[in-house]
């Protein structure tokens, strides 16, 4: 088997998680794998734990969950706040429930979200009564559009409702402070934020920013180009793959460190 065939999943992690999650809080315990609806083995929770009423079905308010994406997009455009899309399996996904308990139910998160986010609840429950029929087909379309492969998946969109800023998921050690820091790093590293920051820098610092971004982009492109050659799976090429992945991580870390210092 060739490396190009076995590395697709790994590259997805590198080019999604490292582009988004790595832009986040830096080294930490590896996040758990997202759960898929088809492979969920967890028993359905007791009725008392069922997330009925978790999200509004009409209208949108900053910091409160809504299933009404149209209203959320309108609110984001009006307020300039980014959209936070939560792809969840609310009544069966263990990691989704963990994030609800450890992050989204906490006062620190609620306070932050109220001031900084428009929250959209995109649910794929076993109990079909939890999602109005009008949203079912739309949710499936969004899942395909954002290439969601498991739950939970969190996607940040710019206030235009279209521009994708980044993506992340659950982690075992999640709490409001850590998760908020991850989202803040995603926002800081977005093209919109970088462009705005660049305008405020002196020429010398602009050059440093451009160099850091170029190094980040080149490291990623180097790996992408190498994978396209479909190299054979052997010890030498495996080592080369790991070396290029480490190079991406170092370049991304340097870029994020520069942004934080410049900010």
LOVEX-857067 format. One record per residue (C-alpha): z, y, x; residue number from 1; residue in three letters. Coordinates in nm, 3 decimals. Layout:
         z         y         x   num   residu
         Z         Y         X   NUM      Ala
...
***
This chain:
         z         y         x   num   residu
     0.000     0.000     0.000     1      Unk
    -0.077     0.349     0.124     2      Unk
     0.162     0.638     0.160     3      Unk
    -0.048     0.847    -0.074     4      Unk
     0.012     0.590    -0.347     5      Unk
     0.384     0.553    -0.294     6      Unk
     0.460     0.919    -0.226     7      Unk
     0.346     1.074    -0.554     8      Unk
     0.688     1.060    -0.708     9      Unk
     0.854     1.181    -0.389    10      Unk
     0.612     1.469    -0.359    11      Unk
     0.682     1.563    -0.717    12      Unk
     1.045     1.593    -0.617    13      Unk
     0.956     1.787    -0.302    14      Unk
     0.718     2.024    -0.471    15      Unk
     0.917     2.072    -0.788    16      Unk
     1.277     2.027    -0.689    17      Unk
     1.234     2.190    -0.347    18      Unk
     1.028     2.472    -0.498    19      Unk
     1.269     2.520    -0.780    20      Unk
     1.598     2.338    -0.726    21      Unk
     1.602     2.394    -0.354    22      Unk
     1.549     2.761    -0.427    23      Unk
     1.874     2.716    -0.595    24      Unk
     2.213     2.654    -0.441    25      Unk
     2.131     2.466    -0.121    26      Unk
     2.259     2.124    -0.004    27      Unk
     2.481     1.939    -0.247    28      Unk
     2.533     1.593    -0.386    29      Unk
     2.201     1.452    -0.507    30      Unk
     2.143     1.503    -0.880    31      Unk
     2.128     1.204    -1.110    32      Unk
     1.798     1.076    -1.235    33      Unk
     1.690     1.223    -1.567    34      Unk
     1.702     0.986    -1.860    35      Unk
     1.393     0.891    -2.055    36      Unk
     1.403     0.831    -2.428    37      Unk
     1.228     0.497    -2.390    38      Unk
     1.474     0.368    -2.131    39      Unk
     1.799     0.499    -2.276    40      Unk
     2.061     0.227    -2.286    41      Unk
     2.356     0.444    -2.381    42      Unk
     2.514     0.372    -2.720    43      Unk
     2.483     0.634    -2.991    44      Unk
     2.796     0.852    -3.001    45      Unk
     3.045     0.859    -3.282    46      Unk
     2.964     1.098    -3.566    47      Unk
     3.226     1.344    -3.445    48      Unk
     3.039     1.385    -3.117    49      Unk
     2.697     1.431    -3.273    50      Unk
     2.553     1.774    -3.187    51      Unk
     2.472     1.882    -3.542    52      Unk
     2.448     2.259    -3.568    53      Unk
     2.402     2.291    -3.191    54      Unk
     2.112     2.532    -3.228    55      Unk
     1.983     2.774    -3.489    56      Unk
     1.660     2.677    -3.664    57      Unk
     1.551     3.037    -3.725    58      Unk
     1.592     3.360    -3.534    59      Unk
     1.719     3.419    -3.182    60      Unk
     2.018     3.592    -3.026    61      Unk
     2.077     3.633    -2.649    62      Unk
     2.298     3.358    -2.515    63      Unk
     2.285     3.139    -2.826    64      Unk
     2.076     2.825    -2.866    65      Unk
     1.780     2.837    -3.100    66      Unk
     1.500     2.596    -3.186    67      Unk
     1.284     2.888    -3.298    68      Unk
     1.063     2.938    -2.992    69      Unk
     0.857     3.212    -3.158    70      Unk
     1.169     3.418    -3.229    71      Unk
     1.297     3.347    -2.877    72      Unk
     0.972     3.468    -2.721    73      Unk
     0.983     3.784    -2.930    74      Unk
     1.343     3.847    -2.825    75      Unk
     1.259     3.788    -2.458    76      Unk
     0.971     4.036    -2.478    77      Unk
     1.196     4.291    -2.647    78      Unk
     1.492     4.257    -2.410    79      Unk
     1.316     4.163    -2.086    80      Unk
     1.538     3.856    -2.054    81      Unk
     1.399     3.526    -1.921    82      Unk
     1.370     3.220    -2.144    83      Unk
     1.578     2.912    -2.064    84      Unk
     1.421     2.600    -2.215    85      Unk
     1.652     2.300    -2.248    86      Unk
     1.457     1.975    -2.296    87      Unk
     1.725     1.738    -2.419    88      Unk
     1.795     1.412    -2.596    89      Unk
     2.105     1.551    -2.757    90      Unk
     2.243     1.243    -2.934    91      Unk
     2.168     0.974    -2.674    92      Unk
     2.122     1.126    -2.325    93      Unk
     2.438     1.091    -2.116    94      Unk
     2.338     1.352    -1.857    95      Unk
     2.250     1.598    -2.136    96      Unk
     2.594     1.554    -2.287    97      Unk
     2.751     1.593    -1.945    98      Unk
     2.578     1.931    -1.900    99      Unk
     2.684     2.034    -2.250   100      Unk
     3.046     1.949    -2.169   101      Unk
     3.066     2.071    -1.810   102      Unk
     2.845     2.380    -1.833   103      Unk
     2.709     2.492    -2.168   104      Unk
     3.036     2.468    -2.362   105      Unk
     3.228     2.671    -2.104   106      Unk
     3.319     3.036    -2.153   107      Unk
     3.180     3.139    -1.812   108      Unk
     2.837     3.006    -1.908   109      Unk
     2.847     3.162    -2.256   110      Unk
     2.932     3.502    -2.109   111      Unk
     2.656     3.477    -1.849   112      Unk
     2.394     3.351    -2.095   113      Unk
     2.473     3.623    -2.348   114      Unk
     2.390     3.888    -2.091   115      Unk
     2.107     3.718    -1.903   116      Unk
     1.916     3.453    -2.100   117      Unk
     1.736     3.362    -2.421   118      Unk
     1.826     2.997    -2.482   119      Unk
     1.579     2.754    -2.642   120      Unk
     1.687     2.407    -2.756   121      Unk
     1.398     2.157    -2.739   122      Unk
     1.543     1.833    -2.868   123      Unk
     1.418     1.473    -2.878   124      Unk
     1.705     1.297    -3.059   125      Unk
     1.725     0.951    -3.207   126      Unk
     1.863     1.105    -3.525   127      Unk
     1.548     1.274    -3.654   128      Unk
     1.747     1.488    -3.898   129      Unk
     1.865     1.696    -3.602   130      Unk
     1.523     1.859    -3.560   131      Unk
     1.325     2.011    -3.849   132      Unk
     0.987     1.847    -3.906   133      Unk
     0.816     2.179    -3.828   134      Unk
     0.934     2.158    -3.465   135      Unk
     0.865     1.793    -3.387   136      Unk
     0.497     1.821    -3.298   137      Unk
     0.553     2.149    -3.117   138      Unk
     0.832     1.996    -2.906   139      Unk
     0.605     1.707    -2.807   140      Unk
     0.336     1.957    -2.705   141      Unk
     0.583     2.154    -2.494   142      Unk
     0.699     1.834    -2.328   143      Unk
     0.341     1.759    -2.223   144      Unk
     0.271     2.118    -2.121   145      Unk
     0.571     2.133    -1.888   146      Unk
     0.525     1.771    -1.770   147      Unk
     0.880     1.678    -1.862   148      Unk
     0.946     1.324    -1.745   149      Unk
     1.314     1.290    -1.833   150      Unk
     1.615     1.459    -1.984   151      Unk
     1.767     1.697    -1.933   152      Unk
     1.500     1.923    -1.788   153      Unk
     1.563     2.297    -1.771   154      Unk
     1.268     2.536    -1.738   155      Unk
     1.296     2.909    -1.674   156      Unk
     1.018     3.132    -1.805   157      Unk
     0.968     3.503    -1.748   158      Unk
     1.020     3.739    -2.037   159      Unk
     0.646     3.721    -2.109   160      Unk
     0.714     3.372    -2.240   161      Unk
     0.441     3.223    -2.022   162      Unk
     0.509     3.267    -1.651   163      Unk
     0.704     2.973    -1.514   164      Unk
     0.981     3.083    -1.278   165      Unk
     1.131     2.748    -1.192   166      Unk
     1.281     2.420    -1.308   167      Unk
     1.597     2.220    -1.252   168      Unk
     1.804     1.941    -1.401   169      Unk
     2.153     1.795    -1.417   170      Unk
     2.387     1.726    -1.126   171      Unk
     2.709     1.528    -1.112   172      Unk
     2.914     1.820    -0.986   173      Unk
     2.772     2.072    -1.232   174      Unk
     2.996     2.351    -1.351   175      Unk
     2.913     2.701    -1.480   176      Unk
     2.952     2.869    -1.143   177      Unk
     2.727     2.626    -0.954   178      Unk
     2.465     2.612    -1.226   179      Unk
     2.453     2.989    -1.269   180      Unk
     2.411     3.026    -0.891   181      Unk
     2.115     2.785    -0.906   182      Unk
     1.949     2.985    -1.181   183      Unk
     2.010     3.310    -0.997   184      Unk
     1.835     3.169    -0.690   185      Unk
     1.539     3.060    -0.903   186      Unk
     1.511     3.410    -1.045   187      Unk
     1.551     3.571    -0.702   188      Unk
     1.271     3.356    -0.554   189      Unk
     1.028     3.413    -0.842   190      Unk
     0.704     3.598    -0.765   191      Unk
     0.807     3.886    -0.992   192      Unk
     1.141     3.932    -0.819   193      Unk
     0.991     3.900    -0.470   194      Unk
     0.724     4.158    -0.550   195      Unk
     0.983     4.402    -0.683   196      Unk
     1.205     4.352    -0.379   197      Unk
     0.915     4.399    -0.141   198      Unk
     0.841     4.743    -0.283   199      Unk
     1.190     4.858    -0.185   200      Unk
     1.175     4.739     0.176   201      Unk
     1.083     4.933     0.486   202      Unk
     0.758     4.830     0.654   203      Unk
     0.933     4.621     0.918   204      Unk
     1.129     4.427     0.658   205      Unk
     0.817     4.383     0.446   206      Unk
     0.651     4.216     0.743   207      Unk
     0.952     3.986     0.785   208      Unk
     0.941     3.897     0.416   209      Unk
     0.568     3.824     0.432   210      Unk
     0.617     3.605     0.740   211      Unk
     0.896     3.405     0.574   212      Unk
     0.687     3.352     0.262   213      Unk
     0.382     3.254     0.465   214      Unk
     0.586     2.999     0.661   215      Unk
     0.715     2.853     0.335   216      Unk
     0.368     2.831     0.183   217      Unk
     0.211     2.686     0.499   218      Unk
     0.475     2.414     0.528   219      Unk
     0.408     2.306     0.173   220      Unk
     0.033     2.322     0.215   221      Unk
     0.052     2.114     0.531   222      Unk
     0.219     1.830     0.344   223      Unk
    -0.019     1.854     0.049   224      Unk
    -0.322     1.839     0.281   225      Unk
    -0.178     1.542     0.467   226      Unk
    -0.114     1.347     0.148   227      Unk
    -0.476     1.403     0.041   228      Unk
    -0.590     1.208     0.349   229      Unk
    -0.419     0.901     0.196   230      Unk
    -0.260     0.788     0.525   231      Unk
    -0.161     0.427     0.579   232      Unk
     0.200     0.329     0.527   233      Unk
     0.346     0.264     0.868   234      Unk
     0.645     0.370     1.074   235      Unk
     0.464     0.658     1.242   236      Unk
     0.332     0.805     0.917   237      Unk
     0.662     0.757     0.738   238      Unk
     0.828     0.956     1.014   239      Unk
     0.559     1.223     0.986   240      Unk
     0.619     1.248     0.612   241      Unk
     0.994     1.295     0.658   242      Unk
     0.935     1.554     0.930   243      Unk
     0.705     1.760     0.707   244      Unk
     0.949     1.738     0.419   245      Unk
     1.228     1.863     0.647   246      Unk
     1.000     2.146     0.758   247      Unk
     0.953     2.250     0.394   248      Unk
     1.328     2.249     0.338   249      Unk
     1.391     2.464     0.645   250      Unk
     1.118     2.711     0.552   251      Unk
     1.239     2.737     0.193   252      Unk
     1.597     2.788     0.311   253      Unk
     1.492     3.063     0.551   254      Unk
     1.294     3.236     0.277   255      Unk
     1.583     3.225     0.032   256      Unk
     1.829     3.343     0.298   257      Unk
     1.604     3.640     0.370   258      Unk
     1.583     3.728     0.000   259      Unk
     1.959     3.715    -0.039   260      Unk
     2.015     3.931     0.269   261      Unk
     1.750     4.180     0.166   262      Unk
     1.887     4.203    -0.186   263      Unk
***
